[in-house]
Amino acid sequence: MEIKFVKTTCPKEKPDPSTLGFGHYFTDHMFMMEYDPEKGWHDQRIVPFENLSIHPASTVLHYGSEVFEGLKAYRRADGKVQLFRPMENIRRMNNSAERLCLPQIPEDMAFECLTAFVRCEQEWTPSKEGTSLYLRPFMFGNDESLGVHTVHHVTFIIIASPSGSYYKEGINPVKIMIEDQDVRAVRGGTGYAKCGGNYAASNRAGERAEKKGYSQVLWLDGVERKYIEEVGAMNVMFKIAGEIVTPKLTGSILPGITRKSCIEVLRDEGYTVNERLLSVDELERAMADGTLEEAWGCGTAAVVSPIGELSYKDEVFTVNGGKIGPVTQHLYDTLTGIQWGKTEDKYGWTVQID
């Protein structure tokens, strides 16, 4: 596959790695390619980062025909750059695309496009502790006509952003509010797909939580309003009376890659991990009687984020004294150790960029 490269004539100054935040800065280039039924995927190219020009009737603007992914490139201590489980992201994006009736990308093609782009922009991967190059592949329908129909023309893009911690708290425990009004997704819907509509629908509850001093909301299922699902930007796990519990994937929860990695690490080390339905009543009892020992979120952006406080219907519960627990800390150290190349990757999860 030929990937054309057009080098920018106006390279940017790289930002101060100590003040990156998350998703505020972007690299010099972006990857693009197009799809139509006659040609399939074509015109692969890396071009200068710039604004897009799309038709006002483009499908994505009116009907939300869009999916995206999030993964990171990490700067190792030896200066080399590596990715963490990129094929998992590629497969999940294809699953999301299938749900939104968008074309899938052959895995080998997607991998070649991604690694070529990271190779081009790898100098933007920061080396400061806790930083990385966040990668955002996305595709959207841009048929230039109104009317709900199967998408025919699609654009796929990858952009990159040197980033620090997702939460301002960093690895310090965050405060989470259990949402009992709005719902995020239902089984049979798009909850398992990584599409923009899921996140847009969460904004109202997120704003309410923010006004009360909480970082995110923890969603309940959309039918019975009874079972714990996920945090807005992360999957969630609990240690209850020695048992690791995480909501099982029922079709309304995003199948997180960090979630999967946490489960594999914990089981490999002998922990009992149960993927099951967890009711808010059971969680509330565990919070009240002290058997909730630890709680944490897990996702690409934050990796592992300890939860120090949970609120439900105006009751506030402190988890583990508001401090990070030993299992949470161990998971964070293990995953980031592999991601930044500090510890051995015995699982074969990393892909080094030449």
Secondary structure, DSSP 8 states (H G I E B T S, - for coil): ---EE---SS------GGG--SS----SEEEEEEEETTTEEEEEEEEE-------TTBHHHHH--EEE--EEEEE-TTS-EEEESHHHHHHHHHHHHHHTT-----HHHHHHHHHHHHHHHGGG---STT-EEEEEEEEEE--BS-SS-----EEEEEEEEEE--SSTTTTS-EEEEE-SS-----TTTTTTS--HHHHHTTHHHHHHHHHTT-SEEEEE-TTTS-BEEEETTBEEEEEETTEEEEE---SSS---HHHHHHHHHHHHTT--EEEE--BHHHHHHHHHHT-EEEEEEEETTTEEEEEEEEEETTEEEESGGGS--HHHHHHHHHHHHHHTTSS--TT--EEEE-
